[in-house]
Amino acid sequence: MVDLLSRAGLLQEAHEFIMNMPIKPNGVVWGALLGGCKVHRNIELAEEATKHLSELDPLNDGYYIVLSNIYAEAQRWEDVARVRRLMRDRGVKKTPGWSSITVDGVLHEFVAGDEAHPQAEEIDQIWEKLLERMKMKGYVPNTSVVLLDMEEDQKEKFLNRHSEKLALVFGLIKTKPGTPIRIMKNLRVCVDCHAALKLVSEIADREIVVRDRNWFHCFKKGYCSCRDYW
């Protein structure tokens, strides 16, 4: 019920439902509210949800990252820095992101910023061509998801090397046209990569399936099965 209310943007109603539950709400319940706060940009309830989640699962970095992203989208950089300090003080470490793809029975794994892959140069070249076509369709890099102190152009370059994008391009190179591409990711897909994957599914005419920490995403013809809620 909390998930349904949160998806519909009825966050106050979802919060009231939680507070009136006959049993103590667990992490799944508060996580559903936090997910709704992310989509509908409710900072106050996101802070409360994160407070409860950090008490229930103190070393889980995912909740802190979601809250940081909500702050970043609101341009509240001091709060972003505060969350990072809080994570450090509590000993919460950000899990390094990676994505994997299996081609011809061989597992290939990519990490963010990966330049060690034998085909890194070719992957970069293909991505730049895709990026041009994406921008023609209205794509604008969402640099708010980069929680690092750097210039905008550097943030864009950082976004271009997110692990799921590298795995995607590798899949485009190594599989036949029309073949579905399946990617596993250990963290939640960021909003920028989600937007990019939708566009690439249309441009390359490929079905792209991504299993991230929370959902199965099936990108096809410019749309995602999650309907932009994950």
C-alpha positions in Angstrom: 0.0 0.0 0.0 2.8 2.4 0.8 4.4 1.6 -2.5 1.1 2.3 -4.4 0.5 5.6 -2.6 4.1 6.7 -3.1 4.0 5.9 -6.8 0.9 8.0 -7.1 2.6 10.9 -5.5 0.4 10.7 -2.4 3.4 10.9 -0.1 1.6 12.4 2.9 -1.0 9.7 2.8 1.8 7.1 2.5 3.5 8.6 5.6 0.2 8.6 7.5 -0.3 4.9 6.6 3.1 4.1 7.9 2.6 5.9 11.2 -0.7 4.2 11.8 0.6 0.7 11.0 -0.2 -1.8 13.9 3.4 -3.2 13.6 6.7 -1.5 13.4 7.5 -0.6 9.8 10.5 -2.3 8.3 13.1 -1.2 5.8 10.9 -2.3 2.8 8.2 0.1 4.0 10.4 3.1 4.5 12.3 2.3 1.3 9.1 2.5 -0.6 8.4 5.9 0.8 12.0 7.1 0.0 11.6 5.9 -3.6 8.5 8.0 -3.9 10.2 11.0 -2.4 13.0 10.6 -5.0 10.5 10.6 -7.9 8.3 13.3 -6.5 11.1 15.3 -4.9 9.8 15.6 -1.4 12.9 16.4 0.7 11.3 16.6 4.1 9.8 13.1 4.0 13.0 11.7 2.3 15.0 12.9 5.3 12.6 11.2 7.7 12.6 8.0 5.7 16.4 8.0 5.5 16.6 8.5 9.3 14.5 5.4 10.0 16.4 3.4 7.3 19.7 4.3 8.7 18.6 3.0 12.1 17.3 -0.2 10.7 20.2 -0.9 8.3 23.0 1.4 9.4 25.7 0.3 7.0 23.5 0.3 3.8 24.9 3.1 1.6 22.0 3.1 -0.8 19.7 5.2 1.3 22.3 7.9 1.8 23.0 8.0 -1.9 19.4 8.4 -2.8 19.1 11.3 -0.3 22.2 12.8 -1.7 20.8 12.7 -5.2 17.6 14.3 -4.0 19.6 17.1 -2.5 21.7 17.4 -5.6 18.7 17.8 -7.9 17.5 20.6 -5.6 21.0 22.2 -5.8 21.5 21.8 -2.1 25.2 21.1 -2.2 25.8 21.8 1.5 23.4 19.1 2.3 25.1 16.7 -0.1 28.4 17.4 1.6 26.7 16.9 5.0 25.4 13.5 4.0 28.9 12.5 2.8 30.4 13.6 6.1 27.7 11.6 8.0 28.5 8.5 6.0 32.2 8.9 6.8 31.5 9.5 10.5 29.3 6.4 10.7 31.7 4.2 8.8 29.3 3.8 5.8 31.3 3.2 2.6 29.9 3.7 -0.9 29.8 0.5 -2.7 31.8 0.7 -6.0 29.5 0.3 -9.0 30.0 -2.4 -11.6 28.0 -3.8 -14.5 28.4 -7.1 -16.2 27.4 -8.6 -19.5 27.8 -12.1 -20.9 28.7 -12.5 -24.5 29.3 -15.9 -26.1 29.4 -17.5 -22.7 32.1 -15.1 -21.4 31.4 -12.7 -18.6 32.7 -9.2 -19.0 32.7 -6.8 -16.1 33.0 -3.0 -16.2 33.5 -0.5 -13.4 32.7 3.3 -13.6 35.5 5.1 -15.4 37.0 1.8 -16.7 39.8 2.4 -19.1 41.5 -1.0 -18.7 39.3 -3.0 -21.0 41.1 -4.0 -24.3 38.4 -2.3 -26.3 38.1 0.8 -24.2 39.0 3.1 -27.1 36.5 1.6 -29.5 33.8 1.7 -26.8 34.5 5.5 -26.3 34.3 6.1 -30.1 30.9 4.3 -30.4 29.6 6.1 -27.3 30.5 9.5 -28.8 28.6 8.7 -31.9 25.6 7.5 -29.9 25.8 10.7 -27.8 25.5 12.9 -30.8 22.4 11.2 -31.9 20.9 11.2 -28.4 21.5 14.9 -28.1 19.7 15.4 -31.4 16.7 13.7 -29.7 16.8 16.1 -26.8 19.1 14.3 -24.4 20.8 16.6 -21.8 23.3 15.0 -19.4 21.9 15.1 -15.9 25.0 16.1 -14.0 23.2 16.5 -10.7 23.8 12.8 -10.1 27.6 13.4 -10.0 28.2 14.1 -6.4 31.8 15.3 -6.9 33.3 18.8 -6.8 34.3 19.3 -10.5 33.5 21.4 -13.5 30.4 20.7 -15.6 32.3 19.3 -18.6 34.2 17.0 -16.3 30.9 15.8 -14.8 29.6 15.0 -18.3 32.8 13.0 -19.0 32.3 11.1 -15.7 28.7 10.3 -16.6 29.8 8.9 -20.0 31.9 6.3 -18.2 29.2 4.9 -15.9 29.6 1.1 -15.9 26.2 0.3 -17.5 26.9 2.6 -20.4 30.3 0.8 -21.0 28.6 -2.6 -20.8 25.9 -1.5 -23.2 28.3 -0.3 -25.9 30.3 -3.4 -25.5 27.1 -5.4 -26.1 26.3 -3.4 -29.2 29.8 -4.1 -30.6 29.8 -7.8 -29.8 26.3 -8.9 -30.6 24.4 -9.1 -33.9 21.9 -6.3 -34.8 18.5 -6.9 -33.2 19.9 -9.2 -30.4 18.6 -8.3 -26.9 21.3 -7.0 -24.6 21.2 -8.1 -21.0 23.2 -6.3 -18.3 23.5 -6.9 -14.5 24.3 -3.9 -12.2 25.0 -4.1 -8.5 23.7 -0.7 -7.7 20.6 1.3 -8.7 20.7 2.7 -12.2 21.0 6.5 -12.0 18.5 8.8 -13.7 21.0 9.9 -16.3 21.8 6.3 -17.4 18.1 5.5 -17.3 17.3 8.3 -19.8 20.3 7.3 -21.9 19.3 3.7 -22.1 15.8 4.6 -23.2 17.2 6.6 -26.1 19.8 4.0 -27.1 17.1 1.3 -27.2 15.3 3.5 -29.8 18.4 4.6 -31.8 19.9 1.2 -32.0 16.6 -0.6 -32.2 17.6 -3.0 -29.4 15.8 -4.4 -26.4 18.0 -3.7 -23.4 17.3 -5.5 -20.2 19.1 -4.3 -17.0 18.8 -5.9 -13.6 19.9 -3.4 -11.0 19.7 -3.4 -7.2 16.0 -2.7 -7.2 14.3 -3.7 -10.5 14.4 -5.4 -13.8 14.3 -2.6 -16.5 13.3 -3.6 -20.0 14.1 -0.7 -22.4 12.5 -0.9 -25.8 11.8 1.7 -28.5 12.5 4.6 -26.2 10.5 3.4 -23.2 11.2 1.4 -20.0 9.0 -1.2 -18.4 9.3 0.6 -15.0 7.6 3.6 -16.4 10.3 5.8 -14.9 9.6 4.7 -11.3 12.3 2.6 -9.7 
